[in-house]
Amino acid sequence: MIGHYFSAFALAKVAHVANAAATSEILIVISSPVPLQTRQFGARAPDRLSCRKTPRPCRDLGLTTQSTETRSIETRHSWIVASIALACLGMSFGAPWIIAVGLKAVAADMGGARSVPSLAVSLTWLGAAAGGIAMGPLAERFGIRFTVILGTIMMAIGLLISTGGTAWHLYIGHGVFMGLLGNAGLNAPLYVYVSRWFDKRRGSALALISSGGYLAGAVWPTIFERSIATFGWQWTMTGYAVVLVSVVLPLAIFFLRAPPEIPASTDAATGAGGKPQALGWPPNVTFAILVFASFLCCVTMSMPQQHLVALCSDLGISATVGAAMLSVLLGAGVISRQIWGLIADRLGGLITAVASSLLQGIGIAGFVVAQAEASLFAVSLAFGIGFSALIPAYVLVIRELFPLREAHWRVPALLLLSGSGMAVGGSLAGYLYDLYGSYGPAFGVGLATNVANLALLSMLVVRQRMMTAR
């Protein structure tokens, strides 16, 4: 009997020695004498000995203890990778801004209709969004370096094709090469790639890299405006193709390596019958609502970005001031997006998206009424702060609600709908301008789509609160 059982005193002594031998905590609940062989971790004695978190052997006693700390995958290199991704996206998203800044000059060479260059930029967004559906799985299979290098080369070719001087050169160069085969290889794959380097500050990291397009918009418009005025829009595209390849390819080759996080087999919530759920609904129902909301918000988002310089010109404000105004709008987006990332880390993606959508709606309403230079600068600043959280918040929601193993297709699908919204919004604004001779109707439509976006996101937040309260 003595050889098989411990007294309460002996159990306490074992716990003391185990704590001295390892930093982990062993929780021992004494209810009745327990056979010695059940002391090994993994034996079925739940009421007498339980351990927390990762098991670790206690060599001196032949027991197994638990580590109370879970090691994060985040390191200093995680932020280096995120910064490199930001630089790559800042370069790749710079290319479409050549037409946005030189819209009137390009339109003049295409017969005067602004809808032609506007459609070319829209096709870039649409192509990049659609191409991401294929590039996401390619990056999963062959690595991020492959898709980034391929996309960069295709973008350079697209810029060269676009200098041909006809509408079809613009459409093929921008839509197929710069969008479908080009930016598609960087945008969606880099979102998924960077998210796999982070587990604690993922919202901040996604906010950082999603600033690439707006960092490009803050830096390049004033440079492009001077270059177009001096050399013309075709030579500007040619020069930028050379710069793009020279910068992005070395960054991809030397810095983009395999991420540390391995997709888990499953981490989705389940409902009755063991079926996966997201916010208590079938996952694809929740996902469909989310991606349609992203489409609506991006219709609104794209209108001032693509037409602000032209709007200023119509109001008698110089193109140089208009380009500076666009830089303020996008620069505000870059800076405020980092603050939004911290908010998302604390409050989650859905609440962050609702707040951002509300502020974007206020901003687009300001563009309907603003006419003076000072008021347009103020509205541009407010709009930049407002819209900047939306895309990274959507990606964060996907990582919060759906398994990581599905991210390589859900994120590109989301960006397909958001990119389609950018394409529709920019092209629609150009069409409505050609129809009415004013941007007022276009911004009115943008306000309506933003209200619809806000309604869908608010519904998801209410649903999330209901599920949390159960």
N, C-alpha and C positions, 0 to 999 in steps of 0.2 A: 504494500500500500504506500509506504514512504517513497519507494522508488518511482512511483507513477504519478504522484500528486504533489502540488505545491501548497503551502499554507499562504495566507494573506501576507505574512511577513516576507516570505520568500519572493512572492510576486513583486512586492514593492522594491525589494533589493535588486531584482532583475531590471526593473524599470530604471532605477537609479544608475546602474552600471551601463545600461544601453544608452542613456542620455549622455553619459560621459564619453562614450565611444563614438557617438555620432551626433551631429547638430540637429538632426530631425527629431520631431516629436512623436512619441508612441503613446497612444491613448489606450490605457488598460482599464477595463471595467471588471471589477471582481464581483462575481455573483455566486460562484460555487467552485469547488476544486475542479481543475481542468487538466487532462492528461498532457504530459510533456510534449508528445509528438504533435499536438495541435498548435504549438507555439510557432511553428514555421509559417512564414507568410504564404498565403494561398490556401491554407487548411481551413476548413469550414467551421469556424468557431466565432461567428459574428458578434455574439453577446459578450465575448470575453477579451478579444484582442482585435482592434481595428487600426489600420494605418492610413495615412493620408498621402495622396499624390504619388510621385514616382518612387517605386521601391528601390532600396539600396541595402546591400548586405551588411550586417554587423558581424564582422569576422570573429570577434572574441567570444561571442555567445552563440553563434550559429543562428541568430535571429535575423529578420529582415525589417528594416526601418523605412521611413518615408521622407523624401525631401519636400520641404514646405515651399520651395521656390520653383516656378516654372520658367525656364530660360526663354527669353525673347529671341526671335530671329533677327530683330533689328540690330544693326551695327553701324559704325561710322561709314562703312562701305555702302550701306543701304542709301544713305543720303547722297553719296557720290553718284551712285547709279541714278537716283532721281534727278539730280542736277544735270547729268549728261543727257537723260531723256528730255528734260526741259530745253536744253540747248538744241537738240536735234529737232524737236517740234517747233521751236522758235525759228529755225531756219526753214523747215519744210512749209510751215504756214506763212512764211513771208512771201512766197511766190504769188499767190492769188491777190495780194494787196497791190501788185503792180497795176492791174486793171482797175481796182477800186479807187486808187489815187488818180490814175490817168483815164478815168471813165469818159470824160468829154473828148479827150484827144483820140482815144480808141474808137469811140462812136463816130467821130468826124471822118475817120478813115474807113468806116463801115457803112457810110451812107447817112449818118446822122441819128439813127435810132439807138437810144440807150438800152433798149431791150436786148440788143445783140451782145454787147460785152457783159451785160448783167446776166444773161443766160449762160455765157461761158463760165462765169464765176460760179453760178448755181450748179452747173454740170460738174465743176470741180468738187463741190461739197457732196453732191449726189454720188458721184463716182467713188470718192473716198469712203463714203458710208457703205455703199454696196460692196466695194472691194474688200472691206474689212471682214465681211462674212467668210470669204475664202482665206484671207491673210491670217485671221485668228488661228484656225486649225494648222495652217502652214507654220506659223511661229511656234505652235505647240509641238509640232513634229520635228522641225529642222532647226529651231532656235530663233531667237529674236534678231540675232545678227544678220541672218539670211534675209529676212523680210525688210529690215531697215536699209541694207545695202541695195537690194533690188528696187525698193521704192524710191530711194534717192536718185539712182541712175535713170529710172523712168521719168521722174519729175524733171530732170535736166533735159531729157529728150523732148518732153512735152513743151517746155519753155521754148526750145528751138523751133519746134513745129509751129507754135503759136505766132511766131514772127512772120509767117507766110503772107499775111496781108489780107486774107479773106475771112469771112465768118466761119467757114468750115474748118479752116486751119485753127481758129480759136476753139471751136467746139471739140475737135478731135484732140488737139494738144492739151486743153484743160480738162475735158471730161474723161477721156480715155487714159492718157499718159500721166497727167498730173494728179488725177483723181483716182480712177479705177485701179491703175497699176502703181501709182506713185504714193500719194499720202496715205492710201489704205494700208500700205506696208509699215507705216510708222504709228499712226494715230491709235487705232484700237489695240494692236498688239502691245504697244508701250504702256497703255493703261493697265492691261492684265499683268504684264511683266513687272511693272513697278509695284503693283498691289501685292505681289507675292514676296516682296522684300520687307514687308511691314505687317505687324500684327497689333501694335498698340497705337501708333499714330498714322494709321492708314488714311484717315480723312485729310490730314495735313499733307501727306505725300501726294495724294491724288489732286489736291488743290494746287500743289506746286506744279506738277507736270501738266495739268490742264491749263495752266497759264501760258503755255507755249504759244498758242495762237494769238493771245492778246499781248504777250511780250513782243511778238512779231509786229502786231499792229501798233504798239507803242513806239517801237524802234524804227521800223522800215518806212512808214509813210512819208516822213519829212525827207528821208534820203531819196526815196523814189521820186518824190515831187521835184527835187533839184535835178536828179538824173534825167527824168523825162523832159523837163524844160531844156536841158542842155544837149542831150543825145537822142531823145525820142524814146518812145515806149518799146520799140523793137530791140534797140541796142541795150536798153535796160534789162529786158528779159534775157538776152544773150549773156550779158555780164553776170547776172544773178545765177544763171545755170552753172557757170564756172565756179562761183563762190560757194554755191550749195554743195557741189561734189567735193570741193577742196576741204570743207569744214566737217561735213557729216560723216563721210566715209572713214576718216581716221578715228573719230570718236566711237563709231560702231565697232571697228576692228579691235581697238585696244581696251574698251571699257565694258562692253555689253557681254556679260558671261551668264551662265546658267544661274537662276535664282535658288535660294536655299529651301524654299517651301515646296513640299510635295503635295499635290492634290489629295485630299482625303477621299476615302471611298464614299462616304456620305456624311453630311452634317445638316440635313434638312429636317424641319419639324414634320411630324406626322400627325394625321388625324385619325378618325374612326376607320377601322379596317387596315391601319398601317399605311395609308396612302400619304404621300408628301403633301404638305400644305405650306402656303405663304400668307400670313395674316388671316389664317383660317379658311382661305379659299384655295382652289387648285392653283398650283404655282404659275401656270401659264395664263390664268385669268388675271392674277395680280400683275404679272409681267406685262401683259397686253395693256393694262391701264397705265402702267408706268411709262412704257415706250410711247404710247399715244400722247401722254402728257408732255413728253420730251419733244415730240414733233410740234405740238402747239406752241410751246414756249420758244422754240427756235425759229418759227415763223416770225414772231415778234422780234427776237434777238437780232436777226440778220438785217432787218430793214435799215436802222440807223448806221450799222457798221458798213454796209455796202454803198449807201447813198448820202452819207453825211457831207462829204466833200462836194458832191454835185449840188446838194441842197444849199450849202453856203454860197456856191457860185451863183445860183438862181437868185439868192437874196442880196447879191452885190458884195458878198464877202469874198476876199481873194482865196485862190486855191491853196496858197501857203498857209493862211490862217485856218482854212478848213482841214488841211492835213494835220496842223497842230491840234485842232479840236478833236480830231479822230485819235490822235496820240494820247490826249488827256482821257478820253473815254476808255481806251483800252489799257492805258497805264493805271487808271483807277481800278480797272478789273483785275490787273495783275496783283496790285498791292492788297486790295480788299479780299481777294480770293484766299490769301494766306490767313487772314483773320477768320474768314468763313470756314477754312479748314479746321481751325482750333475749335470753332463752335460746333462743327460736325462731329469732331472727336468726343465732344461732351454731350451733345443733344441727339446725335444720330442724323442720318441722311435725310429722312422725310421731313422733319421739322425744319431743318436747314433749307430744304428746297422750297417749302411753303413761304418762309420769310423772304427768300431771294425772289420768288415769283411776285410777291406783293410789291416789293421795291421796284422790280422791273416794270410792272404795270404802271406805277406812278411815273417812272421815267418816260415811257412811251407816250403817256398822256401829255407830258411836258413838251414833247416834240410837236404835238398837234398845234400848240398855241404859241410856242417860242418863235420869235422872228429876229430879234436883235442879237448882235454878236455876244454880248455879255450873258444874256439869258440862255443862249445856245451852249455856251461854255458850261454854265451851271447845270443845265439839263444833261449835257454829255457826261459830266462828272457823276451826277446822281444815277444815270442809267448804267454807267460802268460799275458802280458799286453794287447796283441792284442785280444785274444779270449774272454776275461772275460766279456765284455759288452753284448754279443749277446743274451743269454737266457733271462736275465731280461729285455732287450730292447724289445724282442718279446712279453713278458707278458704285458709290459707297453703299447705296441701298441694295444693289445687286449682290454685293459681297456680304451684306448683313442678312438678307432673306433667302439666298440660294446657295447651294453647294459650290465650293471652289472648282470642282471638276466641271461645272457647267459655265464657268466664267468665260472660257475661250470662245463660246458662241453667244452667250447672253449679252456680253459687253459690246461686241460688234453689231449685234442686232439692235441694241439700244442706240448706238451711234449711227446706224443706218437710218433709223427714224429721225433722230435729231439732225443728222446731216441732210436728210430729205426736207426737214423743216427749214433749215438754212437755205437750201436751194429754192424751195417754193417761196419763201419770204422775200429773198433778194430779187428773184425774177418777177414775182407778183408786184413788188413795189415799182420796178421798171415799167411793167405793163400798165399799171394804173397811172403812172406819171405820163406815159405816152397818150393815154386815153383822156385824162383830165387836165394835163398841163400843170399839175401841182402834186406835192407829196402828202397833202392833208388826208385824202381818202386812204392812201396806203397806211399811214400811221393809225388811222381810225380802225382799219381792219386788224392791224397789229395789236391794238388795245383789246379788241374783241377776242382774239385767239389767246391772249394772255389771261383774260378772265376765265375762259374755259379751262386753261391749264391749272389755274389756281383752284378751281372747283374740284378737278380730279385729284390733285395732290391733297387737298383738305379732306376728301373722302378717305384716302388711304391713311392719313394721320388719325382720323376718327376711328377707323377700323383697327389700327394699331393700338390705340388706347383701350378699345373694347377688349381686344385679345389680352392685353396686359392686365386688365382688371379682373379677368376670370380666374 
